[in-house]
Amino acid sequence: PIDVKKVMKTFFPLKVLIKKISIFNSPEFDVVKYEVPKTKELKAWREELLRKFPNTQDFDTYEPHITISYINSGTGIKYIKELVNPFHVIFNRAEYSYSDNEKDNIIVKLDAI
């Protein structure tokens, strides 16, 4: 079997511009989140990991994001907005979760930009 860490070490730091706050709705809660642009790199890396390693998908679509908060269901709509001051984020590590125990996660620090 191909080593997850070996694959993730081929990834590199990625800089994206965060422009919007949006939400995921569910009956139990709303998730307030920063939308992360779906770059060609993020899509390619995700596809490679999905193709090579065991996984489960709980959602139909890929929506990269940064979670801000979980709040009461139906209350998140007031937080949706375009940011007046968009900001850059540099993703400089890759993490692969294969169990509910965070101690089992595989983390690879990516080279600095």
C-alpha positions as protocol buffer text, in pm:
chain_id: "A"
residue {
  index: 1
  type: PRO
  ca { x: 0 y: 0 z: 0 }
}
residue {
  index: 2
  type: ILE
  ca { x: 107 y: 357 z: -70 }
}
residue {
  index: 3
  type: ASP
  ca { x: 208 y: 554 z: 237 }
}
residue {
  index: 4
  type: VAL
  ca { x: -23 y: 852 z: 312 }
}
residue {
  index: 5
  type: LYS
  ca { x: 266 y: 1055 z: 450 }
}
residue {
  index: 6
  type: LYS
  ca { x: 470 y: 999 z: 134 }
}
residue {
  index: 7
  type: VAL
  ca { x: 188 y: 1133 z: -83 }
}
residue {
  index: 8
  type: MET
  ca { x: 126 y: 1434 z: 141 }
}
residue {
  index: 9
  type: LYS
  ca { x: 496 y: 1525 z: 129 }
}
residue {
  index: 10
  type: THR
  ca { x: 446 y: 1600 z: -242 }
}
residue {
  index: 11
  type: PHE
  ca { x: 207 y: 1882 z: -146 }
}
residue {
  index: 12
  type: PHE
  ca { x: 335 y: 2238 z: -100 }
}
residue {
  index: 13
  type: PRO
  ca { x: 219 y: 2544 z: 95 }
}
residue {
  index: 14
  type: LEU
  ca { x: -80 y: 2712 z: -64 }
}
residue {
  index: 15
  type: LYS
  ca { x: -180 y: 3076 z: -25 }
}
residue {
  index: 16
  type: VAL
  ca { x: -549 y: 3164 z: -74 }
}
residue {
  index: 17
  type: LEU
  ca { x: -755 y: 3480 z: -37 }
}
residue {
  index: 18
  type: ILE
  ca { x: -1052 y: 3456 z: 201 }
}
residue {
  index: 19
  type: LYS
  ca { x: -1331 y: 3686 z: 79 }
}
residue {
  index: 20
  type: LYS
  ca { x: -1655 y: 3558 z: 228 }
}
residue {
  index: 21
  type: ILE
  ca { x: -1827 y: 3420 z: 538 }
}
residue {
  index: 22
  type: SER
  ca { x: -2104 y: 3168 z: 472 }
}
residue {
  index: 23
  type: ILE
  ca { x: -2281 y: 2885 z: 652 }
}
residue {
  index: 24
  type: PHE
  ca { x: -2371 y: 2518 z: 636 }
}
residue {
  index: 25
  type: ASN
  ca { x: -2724 y: 2447 z: 762 }
}
residue {
  index: 26
  type: SER
  ca { x: -2840 y: 2136 z: 941 }
}
residue {
  index: 27
  type: PRO
  ca { x: -3135 y: 2055 z: 1168 }
}
residue {
  index: 28
  type: GLU
  ca { x: -2899 y: 2030 z: 1467 }
}
residue {
  index: 29
  type: PHE
  ca { x: -2685 y: 2344 z: 1413 }
}
residue {
  index: 30
  type: ASP
  ca { x: -2548 y: 2597 z: 1164 }
}
residue {
  index: 31
  type: VAL
  ca { x: -2176 y: 2610 z: 1088 }
}
residue {
  index: 32
  type: VAL
  ca { x: -2041 y: 2960 z: 1033 }
}
residue {
  index: 33
  type: LYS
  ca { x: -1734 y: 2938 z: 808 }
}
residue {
  index: 34
  type: TYR
  ca { x: -1487 y: 3123 z: 593 }
}
residue {
  index: 35
  type: GLU
  ca { x: -1514 y: 3003 z: 234 }
}
residue {
  index: 36
  type: VAL
  ca { x: -1183 y: 2875 z: 99 }
}
residue {
  index: 37
  type: PRO
  ca { x: -1145 y: 2903 z: -280 }
}
residue {
  index: 38
  type: LYS
  ca { x: -1154 y: 2564 z: -453 }
}
residue {
  index: 39
  type: THR
  ca { x: -813 y: 2588 z: -617 }
}
residue {
  index: 40
  type: LYS
  ca { x: -689 y: 2341 z: -876 }
}
residue {
  index: 41
  type: GLU
  ca { x: -427 y: 2228 z: -622 }
}
residue {
  index: 42
  type: LEU
  ca { x: -679 y: 2156 z: -345 }
}
residue {
  index: 43
  type: LYS
  ca { x: -903 y: 1967 z: -589 }
}
residue {
  index: 44
  type: ALA
  ca { x: -610 y: 1762 z: -724 }
}
residue {
  index: 45
  type: TRP
  ca { x: -473 y: 1676 z: -379 }
}
residue {
  index: 46
  type: ARG
  ca { x: -816 y: 1574 z: -254 }
}
residue {
  index: 47
  type: GLU
  ca { x: -877 y: 1356 z: -559 }
}
residue {
  index: 48
  type: GLU
  ca { x: -538 y: 1188 z: -517 }
}
residue {
  index: 49
  type: LEU
  ca { x: -605 y: 1105 z: -151 }
}
residue {
  index: 50
  type: LEU
  ca { x: -959 y: 981 z: -230 }
}
residue {
  index: 51
  type: ARG
  ca { x: -827 y: 760 z: -509 }
}
residue {
  index: 52
  type: LYS
  ca { x: -540 y: 604 z: -314 }
}
residue {
  index: 53
  type: PHE
  ca { x: -665 y: 566 z: 44 }
}
residue {
  index: 54
  type: PRO
  ca { x: -970 y: 433 z: 230 }
}
residue {
  index: 55
  type: ASN
  ca { x: -1220 y: 708 z: 305 }
}
residue {
  index: 56
  type: THR
  ca { x: -1581 y: 790 z: 372 }
}
residue {
  index: 57
  type: GLN
  ca { x: -1762 y: 1091 z: 233 }
}
residue {
  index: 58
  type: ASP
  ca { x: -2042 y: 1242 z: 440 }
}
residue {
  index: 59
  type: PHE
  ca { x: -2123 y: 1520 z: 193 }
}
residue {
  index: 60
  type: ASP
  ca { x: -2205 y: 1525 z: -179 }
}
residue {
  index: 61
  type: THR
  ca { x: -1986 y: 1822 z: -268 }
}
residue {
  index: 62
  type: TYR
  ca { x: -1637 y: 1939 z: -179 }
}
residue {
  index: 63
  type: GLU
  ca { x: -1653 y: 2276 z: -4 }
}
residue {
  index: 64
  type: PRO
  ca { x: -1317 y: 2373 z: 144 }
}
residue {
  index: 65
  type: HIS
  ca { x: -1368 y: 2600 z: 442 }
}
residue {
  index: 66
  type: ILE
  ca { x: -1238 y: 2718 z: 777 }
}
residue {
  index: 67
  type: THR
  ca { x: -1491 y: 2665 z: 1057 }
}
residue {
  index: 68
  type: ILE
  ca { x: -1553 y: 2972 z: 1273 }
}
residue {
  index: 69
  type: SER
  ca { x: -1830 y: 2843 z: 1497 }
}
residue {
  index: 70
  type: TYR
  ca { x: -2118 y: 2602 z: 1549 }
}
residue {
  index: 71
  type: ILE
  ca { x: -2435 y: 2790 z: 1645 }
}
residue {
  index: 72
  type: ASN
  ca { x: -2806 y: 2721 z: 1694 }
}
residue {
  index: 73
  type: SER
  ca { x: -2981 y: 2593 z: 1384 }
}
residue {
  index: 74
  type: GLY
  ca { x: -3144 y: 2869 z: 1180 }
}
residue {
  index: 75
  type: THR
  ca { x: -2940 y: 3152 z: 1333 }
}
residue {
  index: 76
  type: GLY
  ca { x: -2641 y: 3156 z: 1097 }
}
residue {
  index: 77
  type: ILE
  ca { x: -2793 y: 3355 z: 811 }
}
residue {
  index: 78
  type: LYS
  ca { x: -2714 y: 3687 z: 981 }
}
residue {
  index: 79
  type: TYR
  ca { x: -2338 y: 3614 z: 954 }
}
residue {
  index: 80
  type: ILE
  ca { x: -2327 y: 3561 z: 576 }
}
residue {
  index: 81
  type: LYS
  ca { x: -2130 y: 3841 z: 410 }
}
residue {
  index: 82
  type: GLU
  ca { x: -1857 y: 3945 z: 173 }
}
residue {
  index: 83
  type: LEU
  ca { x: -1557 y: 4063 z: 375 }
}
residue {
  index: 84
  type: VAL
  ca { x: -1473 y: 4433 z: 361 }
}
residue {
  index: 85
  type: ASN
  ca { x: -1110 y: 4338 z: 428 }
}
residue {
  index: 86
  type: PRO
  ca { x: -1035 y: 4004 z: 262 }
}
residue {
  index: 87
  type: PHE
  ca { x: -725 y: 3830 z: 399 }
}
residue {
  index: 88
  type: HIS
  ca { x: -473 y: 3569 z: 290 }
}
residue {
  index: 89
  type: VAL
  ca { x: -424 y: 3233 z: 457 }
}
residue {
  index: 90
  type: ILE
  ca { x: -127 y: 3006 z: 397 }
}
residue {
  index: 91
  type: PHE
  ca { x: -197 y: 2636 z: 436 }
}
residue {
  index: 92
  type: ASN
  ca { x: 137 y: 2491 z: 543 }
}
residue {
  index: 93
  type: ARG
  ca { x: 42 y: 2147 z: 672 }
}
residue {
  index: 94
  type: ALA
  ca { x: -157 y: 1852 z: 549 }
}
residue {
  index: 95
  type: GLU
  ca { x: -363 y: 1633 z: 781 }
}
residue {
  index: 96
  type: TYR
  ca { x: -519 y: 1293 z: 710 }
}
residue {
  index: 97
  type: SER
  ca { x: -779 y: 1167 z: 959 }
}
residue {
  index: 98
  type: TYR
  ca { x: -858 y: 799 z: 959 }
}
residue {
  index: 99
  type: SER
  ca { x: -1032 y: 759 z: 1294 }
}
residue {
  index: 100
  type: ASP
  ca { x: -1233 y: 961 z: 1544 }
}
residue {
  index: 101
  type: ASN
  ca { x: -925 y: 984 z: 1765 }
}
residue {
  index: 102
  type: GLU
  ca { x: -727 y: 1297 z: 1672 }
}
residue {
  index: 103
  type: LYS
  ca { x: -411 y: 1135 z: 1810 }
}
residue {
  index: 104
  type: ASP
  ca { x: -425 y: 894 z: 1514 }
}
residue {
  index: 105
  type: ASN
  ca { x: -419 y: 1173 z: 1252 }
}
residue {
  index: 106
  type: ILE
  ca { x: -125 y: 1189 z: 1014 }
}
residue {
  index: 107
  type: ILE
  ca { x: 19 y: 1541 z: 992 }
}
residue {
  index: 108
  type: VAL
  ca { x: 283 y: 1661 z: 748 }
}
residue {
  index: 109
  type: LYS
  ca { x: 437 y: 2007 z: 775 }
}
residue {
  index: 110
  type: LEU
  ca { x: 483 y: 2151 z: 429 }
}
residue {
  index: 111
  type: ASP
  ca { x: 786 y: 2358 z: 329 }
}
residue {
  index: 112
  type: ALA
  ca { x: 747 y: 2731 z: 392 }
}
residue {
  index: 113
  type: ILE
  ca { x: 657 y: 2971 z: 109 }
}
